[in-house]
Structures are given as structure tokens and as C-alpha cells.
Amino acid sequence: MKTMKTLLACLVLTGLMATVKAQVPKMKMTAPTPESITAPDKLETSIGTMKFFDGVPDEASVDLAYDYFDRSSAVQAFISCIPTMSMYAIREGQKAAGVTSSNKVIIFDNLLDSKSLFLTANTSTMYALGWLDLKKDGPTVVDLPPGMLGILDDMAFLYMTDLGVIGPDKGKGGKYLVLPPGYEGNVPEGYFVVKSNTYGVWLFMRGYLDKNLPKEQAVKKASDNIRNTLKVYPLAKKNNAPEMEFINGTGMEINAVLPNDYSFFEGLHAIIQEEPDSFLGPEKKGLLANIGIVKGQPLNPDARMKNILVDAAAIGNTIARAISFSPRNPGLYTYGKNSGWYQPIIGGSTVYMENGARVLDGRVFYHFGYICVSPAMSSKAVGKGSDYTMGMVDSEGQPLDGSKTYKLNLPANIPVKDFWALTMYDTQTRCQLQTDQQFPTLDTYTKGMKKNADGSIDVYFSPEPPEGMEGNWLQTIPGKAWFVALRVYGPLQTWMDQTWRPGEITLVD
């Protein structure tokens, strides 16, 4: 009995000692510690179980934490640098097509067709595309033809200036002088002066077609205007400017779309080496440095970091496509969330700002699927410029299936001063859908289009045209999805106040 009592006493004492050992002794300066600022010995998270010794993570937890930190940095770098990488892709695509100096310009003499991969390009205006290399050439002159509508955007896809009708030349043409970053040299008179924050500058120009001419003649007139009058050259060579070289891009296979895989980060690294150290700002610079993209250093990730970058590109691609095809921001819906029509520019601003805050999903939405940045693109002026809306899903909110037949009703009196166009795009590339139709577009100029008795137009989307509706048909591809852009040039008041609006894209069979 005595032995049993002794044993029990020992067990109690041992338990007490264990309890005391597990607790931190109370010291003279000990004060209560809020649980909110501590870490428990074990913490369950979405990335795994974290273990700690008095707040210090063990080796496995450290590895999990750093993997997540690096992956999240890489994903944010991907998302935030989509604009820059889109510009990089444009430059590389144009370079492959022959734009290797400022005097070489791609012009789509017979309009831009579906062979070329440019994000949501239209088939209704005359495109001319160049590239300025201010590091190589220094100050560069763009001698613009009259009647143009163009933009200069820098390597971060930030707006620099409008050219032409809504630019300082007011459509009369004129000489623009583009200065490199930090330029402190002499600036001669007689130019519209534009300062750039980057060495790379995209020259984007459009010529509108004369609506008073047959389309073929209007296309040739717009092309001739550019070919006969556009000049681009380094200021230092103004007295001996190199002859312009125009490359006809119609029918060319040009890829100007940003990548969605590991090569995205390789492209970013290349840009960082070329451009001023500060052009992306400290926050993006820090994100890139955290994943091994640093100016003056090679991109040489180890196996762990390479896997993280590959994974981050896949996640970033998924996020961008989720925002593009299923946006949660109500500001991205043209007619409300019960409609399948989306608007590319949120908040009426191409800097994507609302209430002093950057609209991050709005920026992703635009730059993942669209190109060119100018305040004029978001301005709403009756009878001027252009506006558009994107038909992304059917009337039931479902993706548009290329194996099925759909119908879209465009009510009578489409509200345009100039013309309208409906163009079909590929959900994979966000470029014109490549079908048997060279130009996947129906517009004001389309021959053989039938109108209903009330003046409205029914448009059909299907692999084969409905009988008798060949002039109202856009071809789809079984196994592929698609979407459309409805553009109005010179939009009228009923478009602006939405008293006129397109019908929903409705599944027929």
C-alpha cells in the first residue's frame, strides 16, 4: 500500500514538472502577450502544416514559406508586367517581320487579316506600325501624314502622345520629335516634342477609309497616303534621312502576342537589361529582383526557382483568362452582369483608376486582350472616334462553342456617323479567328447582307452558313471557342446612352 502511494505521488509530481516545463516561467517583467502576435507550435495553412519552436519555424516550414513567397512574387510579377510583355511581343513580332530600324514600317496595304496575330486587331482601318529605338538613334523624328490617327506608347505600355486627328497636329500632319530618357541636349524648334521614359517606343498609326469611295478604292487611298508621305528618321540624319521601307503585312504570319509560359520571364529579363533601371518603378523592380531578374545579372534560376517560375506563369495565365472571360468587376460589363457584352476599358480611364485606386483586374483585362493606350480611347464624344463592346458569352452565360450555331440581332439604325464592324476572335490568342474567311468581319461595307423587315440585321455564327444567309454569316470552327467585338465609328447619342444596344448572342442549335 505504501509502495502504491509512493508511486502515485511520483506520477503526480512528474506530471506537474512536465506542465511547468511546458510553460514559460513568469519573470519579473513578464506581461500578458496577445495571442494575435504569436505563432502556435503548429499552424495549419493552405500551403501546408507549419511548425514552430517558440515562434521560430522549423526547416520544413521555412522551405514552404520561401516557396510561397517566391511563387507569389512571380505571380504578381507576371500579372503586373503583362503590359510590358505585350509591348515586348509587339516589338519582337515586328522585328521578325522586318522592322529592324526606324525607317522600316509594316503597312497592311490590303488591311490586317487573320494570318497575323495582333491582339483584337480590326479589319476596317489601315494599320501602319513602326518601332523607335532611342538608345541606338537618339532623338527621332516622326514626320506624320495628314488625316492619321495614331499613338506613341512606351515600353511599359504607357501613353506618350496622340498623333494625327486628336494629336497636336489636329490631323494636318506634322513633325514629332521623340526624345530619349534623360535627354539634355539641344531641342530645335518646329517640332511637336515628346519625351519618353523608355528607349523603346511603339509607333502605331491608323488611316481611316474614305466612306465616300468604294472599299477597294478607299483602302488604296489610305495606303498611298502613308506610303507617299510618312517619314521616320534620327534627328541626327535629318539632312540625309534614310529612305523609307514599307513592308506589306497583309497575309504575313506575324506573332505579336505575349507568351504565357516560362519565356514570359525571359522576355522580362531582356527588357530590364535594355531599359533605364527605374522605368518599372521600385515595387515592380523589387518583385523582379526577388525572382532573379536583375539588371546587369544573368537569369539563371536553379531547378527549384525554375519550377516556381513555370508554375507562376501557369497561374498568372489562368488568372488573366479568368478575368478576361469571367470578370467579377461590375465595371467590366457594358450592360450589366446579366448581359454577355463586356467593355475593355474600366472607369473611363486608360490608367485604370477609380477613386484614387488602381483597378488591377481592369488593367489585366485590357492588356491581356487589347493593344494601344490613349486617353482618347476611353473618351465618349458623340460622332467622333470609335467605341466598342465585346460579346464574350452567350445569353445563358456560357462560352461560345464553335461547333454550334448562334444568332445575334443588331436592331435597326445602328447608331454610327461613319460605319460599324463586327469582328470574330479566337479565345486562345485573342486575335482574329483563322477560318476560311480572310477577314472574319461583317460591317457597313459587307455586300449581300440581308436586313429584316424592321431594318434589323441577324448575324449567324456557325461552321456552315444557314441557307440563304451567307452574307450574314461568320464562320466558326468545331472544337474552338470564340468571341466578337462590335465597333462603332462615329458613335451617336443612342449608343452613348445605351437606348440602342445589340441583342444577346443566342444559341440556335
C-alpha positions as CSV (number, residue, x, y, z in Angstrom):
1,M,0.0,0.0,0.0
2,K,2.8,2.4,0.9
3,T,4.5,1.5,-2.3
4,M,1.4,2.3,-4.3
5,K,1.0,5.7,-2.6
6,T,4.6,6.5,-3.3
7,L,4.2,5.5,-7.0
8,L,1.1,7.7,-7.3
9,A,2.9,10.6,-5.7
10,C,5.7,10.2,-8.1
11,L,3.4,10.2,-11.1
12,V,1.6,13.4,-9.9
13,L,4.9,15.1,-9.3
14,T,6.2,14.1,-12.8
15,G,3.0,15.5,-14.4
16,L,3.4,18.7,-12.5
17,M,7.0,19.0,-13.5
18,A,6.1,18.4,-17.2
19,T,3.4,21.1,-17.0
20,V,5.9,23.5,-15.5
21,K,8.4,22.7,-18.2
22,A,5.9,23.3,-21.0
23,Q,5.2,26.8,-19.6
24,V,7.5,29.8,-19.8
25,P,8.5,30.8,-16.3
26,K,7.0,34.0,-15.1
27,M,9.7,36.6,-14.7
28,K,9.7,40.0,-13.0
29,M,8.9,41.8,-16.3
30,T,6.5,39.3,-17.7
31,A,3.3,40.8,-19.0
32,P,0.4,39.2,-20.9
33,T,1.2,38.5,-24.6
34,P,-1.7,38.8,-27.0
35,E,-2.2,35.6,-29.0
36,S,-2.7,37.6,-32.2
37,I,1.0,38.5,-32.3
38,T,2.3,35.0,-31.6
39,A,2.7,31.7,-33.6
40,P,1.5,28.4,-32.0
41,D,3.6,25.4,-32.1
42,K,1.6,24.1,-35.0
43,L,-0.3,26.1,-37.6
44,E,-2.4,24.6,-40.4
45,T,-2.4,26.7,-43.6
46,S,-3.4,26.3,-47.3
47,I,0.2,25.7,-48.2
48,G,0.9,23.1,-45.6
49,T,1.4,22.5,-41.8
50,M,3.8,25.0,-40.2
51,K,5.7,24.0,-37.1
52,F,7.5,26.4,-34.7
53,F,9.8,26.4,-31.7
54,D,8.6,29.5,-29.8
55,G,7.7,31.3,-33.0
56,V,10.8,30.1,-35.0
57,P,9.7,27.9,-38.0
58,D,11.4,24.6,-38.4
59,E,13.4,23.8,-41.6
60,A,10.4,22.3,-43.5
61,S,8.2,25.3,-42.6
62,V,11.0,27.7,-43.8
63,D,11.1,25.9,-47.1
64,L,7.3,26.1,-47.5
65,A,7.3,29.8,-46.6
66,Y,10.0,30.7,-49.1
67,D,8.5,28.7,-51.9
68,Y,5.2,30.5,-51.4
69,F,6.9,33.9,-51.1
70,D,8.8,33.3,-54.3
71,R,5.8,31.9,-56.2
72,S,3.6,34.8,-55.1
73,S,6.3,37.3,-56.2
74,A,6.5,35.6,-59.5
75,V,2.7,35.5,-60.0
76,Q,2.5,39.2,-59.1
77,A,5.3,40.0,-61.5
78,F,3.5,38.1,-64.2
79,I,0.2,40.0,-63.6
80,S,1.7,43.4,-63.2
81,C,4.1,43.1,-66.2
82,I,1.5,41.9,-68.7
83,P,1.5,45.4,-70.3
84,T,5.3,45.5,-70.7
85,M,5.5,42.0,-72.0
86,S,2.7,42.7,-74.5
87,M,4.9,45.6,-75.8
88,Y,7.9,43.3,-75.9
89,A,5.9,40.8,-78.0
90,I,4.9,43.5,-80.4
91,R,8.4,44.6,-80.9
92,E,9.7,41.1,-81.4
93,G,6.9,40.3,-83.8
94,Q,7.5,43.4,-85.9
95,K,11.3,42.7,-85.8
96,A,10.7,39.2,-87.2
97,A,8.6,40.8,-90.0
98,G,11.5,43.1,-91.0
99,V,11.1,46.2,-88.7
100,T,14.7,46.4,-87.7
101,S,15.2,50.2,-87.9
102,S,13.1,53.3,-87.6
103,N,12.7,53.8,-91.3
104,K,11.1,50.4,-91.8
105,V,7.3,50.3,-91.2
106,I,4.8,47.5,-91.6
107,I,1.7,48.7,-93.6
108,F,-1.2,46.4,-94.2
109,D,-1.9,47.5,-97.7
110,N,-5.0,45.3,-98.1
111,L,-6.0,45.5,-94.4
112,L,-4.9,43.4,-91.5
113,D,-6.2,39.8,-91.9
114,S,-6.4,36.8,-89.7
115,K,-2.9,35.4,-90.7
116,S,-1.3,38.0,-88.3
117,L,-1.5,37.6,-84.6
118,F,-2.2,41.0,-83.1
119,L,-4.5,41.3,-80.1
120,T,-8.1,42.1,-81.2
121,A,-6.9,43.9,-84.3
122,N,-9.6,45.3,-86.6
123,T,-10.1,44.7,-90.4
124,S,-11.6,48.1,-91.1
125,T,-8.8,50.7,-90.9
126,M,-5.4,50.9,-92.5
127,Y,-2.7,49.9,-89.9
128,A,0.9,51.1,-90.1
129,L,3.3,50.0,-87.4
130,G,6.9,51.1,-86.6
131,W,9.4,51.0,-83.8
132,L,11.7,53.6,-82.4
133,D,15.0,52.7,-80.8
134,L,16.0,55.8,-78.9
135,K,19.1,54.2,-77.4
136,K,20.6,53.5,-80.9
137,D,19.2,56.5,-82.7
138,G,18.9,59.2,-80.1
139,P,16.2,61.8,-80.8
140,T,13.9,60.6,-83.6
141,V,11.6,62.4,-85.9
142,V,8.2,61.1,-87.0
143,D,7.0,63.2,-90.0
144,L,3.3,62.2,-89.9
145,P,1.0,62.3,-92.9
146,P,-2.3,64.3,-92.7
147,G,-5.5,62.5,-91.7
148,M,-3.9,59.9,-89.5
149,L,-5.0,58.6,-86.1
150,G,-2.0,57.3,-84.1
151,I,-0.4,56.9,-80.8
152,L,3.1,56.7,-79.3
153,D,3.3,54.2,-76.3
154,D,6.5,53.5,-74.3
155,M,7.9,50.1,-73.3
156,A,5.8,49.9,-70.2
157,F,2.8,50.4,-72.5
158,L,2.2,53.9,-71.0
159,Y,0.7,56.7,-73.1
160,M,3.1,59.3,-74.5
161,T,1.0,61.2,-77.0
162,D,-1.7,61.0,-79.7
163,L,-0.8,61.5,-83.3
164,G,-3.0,63.0,-86.0
165,V,-6.6,63.9,-85.7
166,I,-6.7,64.0,-81.9
167,G,-3.0,64.9,-81.5
168,P,-1.4,68.3,-81.5
169,D,-1.2,68.3,-85.3
170,K,-5.1,68.1,-85.4
171,G,-5.0,65.8,-88.4
172,K,-3.0,68.2,-90.6
173,G,0.2,66.2,-90.3
174,G,3.5,67.4,-88.8
175,K,6.8,66.6,-87.4
176,Y,7.1,65.0,-83.9
177,L,10.5,64.8,-82.1
178,V,10.7,61.9,-79.7
179,L,13.5,62.4,-77.0
180,P,15.2,59.5,-75.2
181,P,15.1,59.2,-71.4
182,G,17.1,61.9,-69.6
183,Y,17.9,63.8,-72.8
184,E,19.5,67.1,-72.0
185,G,20.7,68.2,-75.5
186,N,19.5,70.9,-77.8
187,V,15.9,70.8,-78.8
188,P,15.3,72.5,-82.2
189,E,12.1,74.5,-82.9
190,G,9.5,73.4,-85.4
191,Y,8.6,70.1,-83.8
192,F,5.9,68.6,-81.5
193,V,8.3,67.5,-78.8
194,V,7.6,64.2,-76.9
195,K,9.7,62.9,-74.0
196,S,10.0,59.2,-73.4
197,N,10.7,57.3,-70.2
198,T,12.0,54.3,-72.2
199,Y,14.3,53.7,-75.1
200,G,11.8,51.5,-76.9
201,V,8.7,53.3,-78.3
202,W,5.9,51.8,-80.4
203,L,4.7,53.9,-83.4
204,F,1.1,52.9,-84.0
205,M,-0.9,54.6,-86.8
206,R,-4.3,54.1,-88.4
207,G,-5.7,55.6,-91.5
208,Y,-9.5,55.7,-91.8
209,L,-11.1,54.7,-95.0
210,D,-13.0,57.3,-97.1
211,K,-16.6,56.3,-96.7
212,N,-17.5,58.1,-99.9
213,L,-15.4,55.7,-102.0
214,P,-15.9,52.0,-102.8
215,K,-14.0,50.0,-100.3
216,E,-11.2,48.9,-102.6
217,Q,-10.5,52.5,-103.7
218,A,-10.7,53.7,-100.1
219,V,-8.2,51.1,-99.0
220,K,-5.7,52.1,-101.7
221,K,-6.2,55.8,-100.9
222,A,-5.4,55.2,-97.3
223,S,-2.3,53.1,-98.1
224,D,-1.0,55.6,-100.6
225,N,-1.3,58.4,-98.1
226,I,1.0,56.7,-95.7
227,R,3.5,55.3,-98.3
228,N,3.9,58.6,-100.1
229,T,4.2,60.9,-97.1
230,L,5.3,59.1,-93.9
231,K,9.0,59.6,-92.9
232,V,10.8,58.4,-89.7
233,Y,14.4,59.1,-89.1
234,P,17.0,60.0,-86.4
235,L,17.2,63.8,-85.9
236,A,21.0,63.5,-86.5
237,K,20.3,62.3,-90.1
238,K,17.6,64.9,-90.9
239,N,19.7,66.2,-93.8
240,N,20.3,62.7,-95.2
241,A,17.4,60.7,-93.9
242,P,17.4,57.0,-94.9
243,E,14.8,56.1,-97.5
244,M,11.6,54.7,-96.0
245,E,11.0,50.9,-96.5
246,F,7.4,49.7,-96.3
247,I,6.6,46.1,-95.6
248,N,3.2,44.9,-96.7
249,G,1.9,42.9,-93.8
250,T,-1.4,41.6,-95.3
251,G,-1.2,37.9,-95.3
252,M,2.0,37.7,-93.3
253,E,2.3,35.3,-90.3
254,I,3.3,37.7,-87.6
255,N,3.2,36.8,-83.9
256,A,2.8,39.9,-81.7
257,V,1.1,38.2,-78.7
258,L,2.8,38.0,-75.2
259,P,3.8,34.5,-74.1
260,N,2.1,32.6,-71.3
261,D,4.9,30.3,-70.2
262,Y,8.5,30.5,-68.7
263,S,9.6,32.6,-71.7
264,F,7.5,35.4,-70.3
265,F,10.2,35.9,-67.6
266,E,13.0,35.5,-70.1
267,G,11.4,38.4,-72.0
268,L,11.2,40.5,-68.9
269,H,14.8,39.9,-68.2
270,A,15.8,41.0,-71.7
271,I,13.7,44.3,-71.3
272,I,15.3,45.0,-67.9
273,Q,18.8,44.8,-69.4
274,E,17.8,47.3,-72.2
275,E,15.8,49.9,-70.5
276,P,16.6,52.5,-67.8
277,D,17.0,51.0,-64.4
278,S,14.0,52.8,-62.9
279,F,11.4,52.5,-65.7
280,L,9.2,50.0,-63.9
281,G,9.4,51.7,-60.5
282,P,10.7,50.3,-57.2
283,E,7.8,48.0,-56.5
284,K,8.0,46.0,-59.8
285,K,11.7,46.2,-59.7
286,G,11.7,44.5,-56.2
287,L,9.3,41.8,-57.4
288,L,11.6,41.0,-60.3
289,A,14.7,41.1,-58.2
290,N,13.1,38.6,-55.8
291,I,12.7,36.1,-58.6
292,G,16.2,36.6,-60.0
293,I,15.5,39.3,-62.7
294,V,18.1,42.0,-62.0
295,K,19.7,44.5,-64.4
296,G,23.3,43.5,-65.1
297,Q,22.9,39.9,-63.9
298,P,22.1,36.8,-65.9
299,L,18.8,35.0,-65.5
300,N,20.0,31.6,-64.2
301,P,17.4,30.1,-61.9
302,D,18.2,26.8,-60.1
303,A,15.9,23.9,-60.5
304,R,13.7,25.0,-57.6
305,M,13.2,28.5,-58.9
306,K,12.8,27.4,-62.5
307,N,9.9,25.2,-61.4
308,I,8.4,28.1,-59.4
309,L,8.6,30.4,-62.4
310,V,7.0,27.8,-64.7
311,D,4.2,27.3,-62.1
312,A,3.7,31.1,-61.7
313,A,3.4,31.6,-65.4
314,A,0.6,28.9,-65.5
315,I,-1.1,30.6,-62.5
316,G,-0.8,34.0,-64.0
317,N,-2.1,32.9,-67.3
318,T,-5.1,31.3,-65.6
319,I,-5.8,34.5,-63.6
320,A,-5.6,36.6,-66.7
321,R,-8.0,34.3,-68.6
322,A,-10.4,34.2,-65.6
323,I,-10.6,38.0,-65.6
324,S,-10.9,38.1,-69.4
325,F,-13.8,35.6,-69.8
326,S,-15.5,35.7,-66.4
327,P,-14.9,39.1,-64.8
328,R,-16.1,39.8,-61.3
329,N,-15.8,43.5,-61.5
330,P,-19.1,45.0,-62.5
331,G,-17.4,47.9,-64.2
332,L,-16.3,45.5,-67.0
333,Y,-19.8,44.7,-68.1
334,T,-21.2,47.0,-70.8
335,Y,-24.9,46.4,-70.0
336,G,-24.7,44.8,-66.5
337,K,-23.9,41.3,-65.3
338,N,-27.0,39.8,-66.9
339,S,-25.5,40.5,-70.4
340,G,-22.7,38.8,-72.3
341,W,-21.3,42.1,-73.5
342,Y,-18.1,43.3,-71.8
343,Q,-16.2,46.7,-72.1
344,P,-12.4,46.7,-72.4
345,I,-11.7,49.9,-70.6
346,I,-12.9,50.3,-67.0
347,G,-13.6,53.5,-65.2
348,G,-13.3,55.7,-68.2
349,S,-9.5,55.7,-67.9
350,T,-6.7,54.0,-69.7
351,V,-4.6,54.3,-66.5
352,Y,-7.3,52.1,-64.8
353,M,-8.1,54.3,-61.8
354,E,-11.2,54.6,-59.7
355,N,-11.5,56.7,-56.5
356,G,-7.7,57.1,-56.5
357,A,-7.1,53.3,-56.6
358,R,-5.6,51.3,-59.4
359,V,-8.1,48.9,-60.8
360,L,-5.8,45.9,-61.1
361,D,-8.2,43.5,-62.8
362,G,-9.2,46.2,-65.2
363,R,-5.6,46.6,-66.2
364,V,-5.2,42.9,-66.7
365,F,-8.4,42.7,-68.7
366,Y,-7.3,45.3,-71.1
367,H,-3.7,44.4,-71.7
368,F,-4.2,40.7,-71.9
369,G,-6.6,41.1,-74.8
370,Y,-6.1,44.6,-76.3
371,I,-3.3,46.9,-77.5
372,C,-2.8,50.7,-77.8
373,V,-3.2,53.1,-74.9
374,S,-4.5,56.6,-75.3
375,P,-6.9,58.7,-73.2
376,A,-8.9,59.2,-76.4
377,M,-9.8,55.5,-76.4
378,S,-11.9,56.0,-73.2
379,S,-13.4,59.4,-74.1
380,K,-17.1,59.4,-75.1
381,A,-17.6,62.0,-77.8
382,V,-20.8,61.8,-79.9
383,G,-19.9,61.4,-83.6
384,K,-16.2,61.2,-83.0
385,G,-13.6,58.5,-82.7
386,S,-14.8,55.0,-82.1
387,D,-16.2,52.8,-79.3
388,Y,-16.8,49.1,-78.9
389,T,-18.1,46.3,-76.8
390,M,-17.1,42.6,-76.7
391,G,-19.6,39.7,-77.0
392,M,-17.8,37.1,-74.8
393,V,-20.5,34.5,-73.8
394,D,-24.0,33.5,-75.0
395,S,-27.3,34.7,-73.5
396,E,-27.0,31.9,-70.8
397,G,-23.6,33.0,-69.8
398,Q,-21.9,30.0,-71.5
399,P,-18.7,30.1,-73.6
400,L,-19.3,30.3,-77.3
401,D,-18.8,26.9,-78.9
402,G,-17.5,26.8,-82.5
403,S,-19.4,23.5,-83.2
404,K,-22.8,25.2,-82.6
405,T,-25.0,27.7,-84.3
406,Y,-25.7,31.1,-82.7
407,K,-27.7,34.2,-83.8
408,L,-27.2,37.9,-82.9
409,N,-29.7,40.5,-83.7
410,L,-28.5,44.0,-84.4
411,P,-31.5,46.4,-84.1
412,A,-32.3,48.8,-86.9
413,N,-30.5,52.1,-87.2
414,I,-27.1,51.1,-85.8
415,P,-26.1,54.5,-84.3
416,V,-23.0,55.4,-86.2
417,K,-22.0,58.5,-88.2
418,D,-19.3,56.6,-90.1
419,F,-19.6,52.8,-90.1
420,W,-19.8,49.8,-87.8
421,A,-18.0,46.4,-87.8
422,L,-18.4,43.1,-86.1
423,T,-15.2,41.0,-85.9
424,M,-14.7,37.5,-84.6
425,Y,-11.7,36.5,-82.4
426,D,-10.0,33.3,-81.0
427,T,-10.3,32.8,-77.3
428,Q,-6.8,31.2,-77.2
429,T,-4.9,34.0,-79.0
430,R,-7.4,36.9,-78.6
431,C,-6.6,37.5,-82.3
432,Q,-8.8,37.2,-85.4
433,L,-10.2,33.7,-85.7
434,Q,-8.4,31.9,-88.5
435,T,-11.1,30.3,-90.7
436,D,-11.8,30.1,-94.4
437,Q,-12.8,33.8,-94.3
438,Q,-9.7,36.0,-94.7
439,F,-11.4,38.8,-92.8
440,P,-13.7,37.4,-90.1
441,T,-15.8,40.6,-90.1
442,L,-19.2,41.8,-91.1
443,D,-19.5,45.6,-91.4
444,T,-21.2,48.5,-93.2
445,Y,-19.4,47.6,-96.4
446,T,-20.3,43.9,-96.5
447,K,-22.0,43.0,-99.8
448,G,-25.1,40.7,-99.8
449,M,-26.1,41.3,-96.2
450,K,-29.8,40.9,-95.6
451,K,-32.0,43.1,-93.4
452,N,-35.2,42.0,-91.6
453,A,-38.5,43.8,-92.3
454,D,-37.9,46.1,-89.3
455,G,-34.5,47.1,-90.5
456,S,-32.6,44.9,-88.0
457,I,-29.8,42.5,-89.0
458,D,-29.5,38.9,-87.9
459,V,-25.9,37.7,-87.8
460,Y,-25.2,33.9,-87.7
461,F,-22.1,32.2,-86.2
462,S,-21.7,28.5,-87.2
463,P,-19.3,26.1,-89.1
464,E,-21.5,26.3,-92.2
465,P,-23.8,29.2,-93.3
466,P,-27.6,28.9,-92.8
467,E,-29.2,28.5,-96.2
468,G,-29.8,31.9,-97.8
469,M,-27.8,33.8,-95.1
470,E,-24.3,33.6,-96.5
471,G,-24.0,37.4,-96.4
472,N,-24.9,37.5,-92.7
473,W,-22.6,34.7,-91.6
474,L,-19.3,34.4,-89.7
475,Q,-17.6,31.0,-89.8
476,T,-16.7,29.2,-86.6
477,I,-14.5,26.1,-86.0
478,P,-15.7,23.0,-84.2
479,G,-13.6,22.4,-81.1
480,K,-12.7,26.1,-80.7
481,A,-14.3,28.9,-78.8
482,W,-14.7,32.4,-80.0
483,F,-15.9,35.9,-79.1
484,V,-16.7,39.1,-81.1
485,A,-16.1,42.8,-81.0
486,L,-18.8,45.2,-82.1
487,R,-17.1,48.5,-83.1
488,V,-18.9,51.7,-83.9
489,Y,-17.0,54.5,-85.7
490,G,-18.5,57.9,-85.0
491,P,-20.9,56.6,-82.3
492,L,-24.2,58.6,-82.0
493,Q,-26.1,59.5,-78.8
494,T,-28.3,56.4,-78.7
495,W,-25.1,54.3,-78.5
496,M,-23.7,56.5,-75.7
497,D,-26.9,56.5,-73.6
498,Q,-27.5,52.8,-74.4
499,T,-31.0,53.3,-75.7
500,W,-29.7,51.3,-78.7
501,R,-27.9,48.1,-77.8
502,P,-27.1,44.9,-79.5
503,G,-29.1,41.8,-78.7
504,E,-27.5,38.9,-76.8
505,I,-25.8,36.1,-78.7
506,T,-28.3,33.3,-78.6
507,L,-27.8,29.5,-79.1
508,V,-29.9,28.2,-82.1
509,D,-28.8,24.6,-82.1
